[in-house]
Amino acid sequence: MNCKIRASQYVNHIFHSLPALARMIIPVLYEMRDEGRIYDLAMVDPQLWTLTPAPARELPKDHIPGEPYSGWQEVARYCSTKLGGQWRYTPNGVTWNHGGEALWITNPSMVESIYSARACVHHLTGVSKLPFGVGALARKMLDWCGIVEKNWRSGDELRKDVKHYYQFCTPCTRPKASYWDVKSCFSSILDRMPSPLLTLVPPSRIVFLPLSPFHKGRWEAVKDAAREHKLLRNCLVGSMTGGSKQGWYWYRGNKKPSPKVRGPLRPAGLLVARTAYELLAEVVERANGAALYANVDSCILDEGGDPLHTFNPYTRYDLEIRKLAEGETEVCGIGVYRCGSKRTKLYQPSGAMFASPQLPSITTTISGPVWSRWLDNVRIKK
């Protein structure tokens, strides 16, 4: 079903045939639309809705300065004051959990990708009743795979002295710089792992444990399926660990931490992330001051930088590095920048009425053993 929701549906049989969650939320979302808080409300499926949130009008009292506050958080906060249940938000939408039911609301541009991801998971697992959340779909893939790391805490060593993401940022403007990233960074590193089961041997040795033929076949099938779908590919490593950082939800106007989910392959997922961060930290060091910005797997390099020398940590392992943009650059903070034709959603140019504020410089250091050297001993699949 792909129809615009009309006010007349409140009293006709279509409204009464909707699930209970949909009947509860329609008046509240229309109230938000009438107040200019959201736009383009539409229903794609009784459990999947789309809307475009307006820019947030106000920040909650517990908002952390410098942290992006998206319109989806505003939707979650506003609706939580009007309705019960838990409102979880992401950069692409919100999920409403009420009792044993769930309702997904997302950007219109995400619908095709979500249905494609669901079709992929259905083809892989044979399960017909699937969620619309991409993280939940990735967990379904891992459940089907059936590989579980028994020593769940064995990956703790990989999180020592490192934040959730590797970040380096110097707010500045430059007449010319270039934006680079690694194509499918986490997925490419994961592909190089002989097995998702591993043991850490101090000080920095990784021993990969063999899989049974059955589990090896399923693991390769999961990676092959995720490789063709960007949303699933991006969520797979996070689902292996149970989530890379603390999640939040809104309940009756109050922001609460989401309970941590126990990921089935936490050590392997943490090793993928740690490897990516160590390689990027080496890139920033080799740039010798020419790196203006670096975050997870991307880097903005000043005009005087030498890409061949700087990105050697990637190229020596055949990780594909790409230049995606070049030109006049303004870096305001993590996730807030413009480089040539590329600009983030949170960026507003200098001089605009609501220009992006300059956030403080950030330098994340990674100390302790260098775990990424396991790549030296792995033969790369061609």
Residue pairs with C-beta under 8 A, 6 or more apart in sequence:
1 43
1 44
1 45
1 46
2 42
2 44
3 42
3 43
4 41
4 42
4 43
5 26
5 41
5 42
5 43
7 30
9 15
9 26
10 26
10 27
15 23
15 26
16 23
18 26
18 46
19 46
19 47
19 101
19 103
20 101
21 96
21 98
21 101
21 102
21 103
22 43
22 46
22 49
22 103
24 83
24 98
25 79
25 83
25 96
25 103
28 78
28 79
28 82
28 83
29 38
29 41
29 49
29 51
29 79
30 41
31 82
32 38
32 75
32 78
32 79
33 39
33 41
36 54
37 53
37 54
37 57
37 74
37 75
37 78
38 51
38 52
38 53
38 54
38 71
38 75
39 51
39 52
39 53
39 54
40 50
40 51
40 52
40 108
41 49
41 50
41 51
42 49
42 50
42 51
42 108
43 49
43 50
44 50
44 111
45 132
47 102
47 103
47 104
47 132
48 104
48 105
48 106
48 111
48 114
48 132
49 103
49 104
49 105
49 106
50 105
50 106
50 107
50 108
50 110
50 111
51 75
51 105
52 107
52 108
53 70
53 71
53 72
53 74
53 75
54 71
54 74
55 71
56 69
56 70
56 71
56 73
56 74
57 74
59 69
60 77
60 255
62 255
63 69
66 333
66 359
66 360
68 335
68 336
68 346
70 89
70 91
72 89
72 90
72 91
72 92
72 93
72 94
73 89
73 250
75 87
75 89
75 94
75 105
76 87
76 88
76 89
76 94
76 249
76 250
77 87
77 250
77 253
77 255
79 87
79 94
79 96
79 250
80 86
80 87
80 250
80 251
80 252
80 253
80 254
81 252
81 253
83 96
83 98
84 98
84 251
84 252
85 96
85 97
85 98
85 99
85 251
86 96
86 97
86 98
86 249
86 250
86 251
87 94
87 95
87 96
87 249
87 250
87 251
88 94
88 95
88 97
88 247
88 248
88 249
88 258
89 248
89 249
89 250
92 106
92 107
92 110
93 104
93 105
93 106
93 107
93 110
94 105
95 102
95 103
95 104
95 105
95 133
96 102
96 103
96 105
102 131
104 131
104 132
104 133
106 114
106 132
113 229
113 230
113 231
114 132
114 134
114 231
116 229
117 134
117 137
117 229
117 231
117 232
118 130
118 132
118 137
120 225
120 228
120 229
120 232
121 127
121 130
121 137
121 140
121 141
121 225
121 232
122 128
122 130
123 225
124 141
124 144
124 221
124 222
124 225
125 140
125 141
125 144
127 140
127 144
130 137
130 140
131 137
131 140
134 231
134 232
134 234
134 235
135 235
135 238
135 239
137 232
137 235
138 226
138 232
138 235
138 236
138 238
138 239
139 239
139 261
141 222
141 225
141 226
141 232
141 236
141 239
142 222
142 236
142 239
142 240
142 263
142 264
142 265
143 264
144 218
144 222
145 215
145 218
145 219
145 221
145 222
146 215
146 218
147 196
147 197
147 211
147 215
147 218
147 219
147 264
147 265
148 264
148 265
149 196
149 197
149 264
149 265
149 266
149 267
149 268
151 199
151 267
152 262
152 266
152 267
154 199
154 200
154 267
155 200
155 241
155 266
155 267
155 268
155 269
155 270
155 271
157 200
157 202
157 369
158 200
158 267
158 270
158 271
158 273
158 274
158 371
159 270
159 274
160 368
161 365
161 366
161 367
161 368
162 274
162 277
162 364
162 366
163 364
164 244
164 245
165 244
165 277
165 295
165 296
165 364
166 276
166 277
166 278
166 280
166 281
166 294
166 295
166 296
166 364
166 366
167 294
167 295
167 296
167 334
167 362
167 363
167 364
168 281
168 284
168 291
168 293
168 294
168 295
168 362
168 363
168 364
169 292
169 293
169 294
169 295
169 331
169 333
169 334
169 359
169 361
169 362
169 363
170 292
170 293
170 331
170 361
171 331
171 332
171 333
171 358
171 359
171 360
171 361
172 292
172 330
172 331
173 328
173 329
173 330
173 331
173 350
174 292
174 302
174 303
174 328
174 329
174 330
175 303
175 328
176 303
176 326
176 327
176 328
176 329
177 292
177 300
177 301
177 302
177 303
177 326
177 327
177 329
177 339
178 300
178 301
178 303
178 305
178 307
178 323
178 325
178 326
178 339
178 340
179 298
179 299
179 300
179 301
179 323
179 324
179 325
179 326
179 339
179 340
179 342
180 298
180 299
180 300
180 301
180 307
180 311
180 321
180 322
180 323
180 324
181 297
181 298
181 299
181 321
181 322
181 324
182 188
182 276
182 297
182 298
182 314
182 319
182 320
182 321
182 322
183 319
183 320
183 321
183 322
184 227
184 233
184 320
185 276
185 296
185 297
185 319
186 233
186 234
186 236
186 237
186 272
186 273
186 276
186 297
187 223
187 226
187 227
187 233
187 236
187 237
188 319
188 320
189 272
189 275
189 276
189 319
189 375
190 223
190 236
190 237
190 268
190 272
191 223
191 227
191 381
192 317
192 375
192 378
192 380
192 381
193 208
193 268
193 271
193 272
193 378
194 208
194 378
195 208
195 209
195 210
195 211
195 216
195 219
196 211
196 219
196 240
196 265
196 268
197 208
197 209
197 211
197 265
197 268
198 206
198 207
198 208
198 209
198 267
198 268
198 271
199 206
199 207
199 209
200 206
200 207
200 267
200 371
201 207
202 369
203 369
204 369
204 370
204 371
204 373
205 374
206 271
206 371
206 374
211 219
222 236
223 236
225 232
226 232
226 233
226 236
227 233
237 269
237 272
237 273
238 244
238 269
239 263
239 269
240 263
240 264
240 265
240 266
240 268
240 269
240 272
241 263
241 265
241 266
241 269
241 270
241 273
242 260
242 261
242 262
242 263
242 266
243 260
243 261
243 263
244 273
246 257
246 258
246 260
247 257
247 258
248 255
248 256
248 257
248 258
249 255
249 256
249 258
250 256
263 269
271 371
271 374
274 371
274 372
275 371
275 372
275 374
275 375
276 296
276 297
277 296
277 364
277 366
278 366
278 370
278 371
278 372
279 313
279 314
279 317
279 319
279 372
280 294
280 296
280 297
280 299
280 313
281 364
281 365
281 366
282 313
283 291
283 294
283 299
283 310
283 311
283 313
283 314
284 291
284 294
284 299
286 309
286 310
286 312
286 313
287 299
287 301
287 305
287 310
289 302
290 301
290 302
290 304
290 305
290 306
290 310
291 299
291 300
291 301
291 302
291 305
291 310
292 300
292 301
292 302
292 329
292 331
293 299
293 300
293 331
293 337
294 300
295 334
295 335
299 310
299 311
300 329
300 331
300 337
300 339
301 307
301 310
307 321
307 323
311 321
314 320
314 321
315 321
317 375
317 380
318 380
324 342
325 339
325 340
325 341
325 342
326 339
326 340
327 339
327 340
327 341
328 338
328 340
329 337
329 338
329 339
329 340
330 337
330 338
330 347
330 349
330 350
331 337
332 347
332 356
332 357
332 358
332 359
333 356
333 357
333 358
333 359
333 360
333 362
334 359
334 362
335 344
335 346
336 344
336 346
336 347
336 356
336 359
337 343
337 344
337 347
338 344
338 347
338 349
346 356
347 356
348 354
348 355
348 356
349 355
349 356
350 356
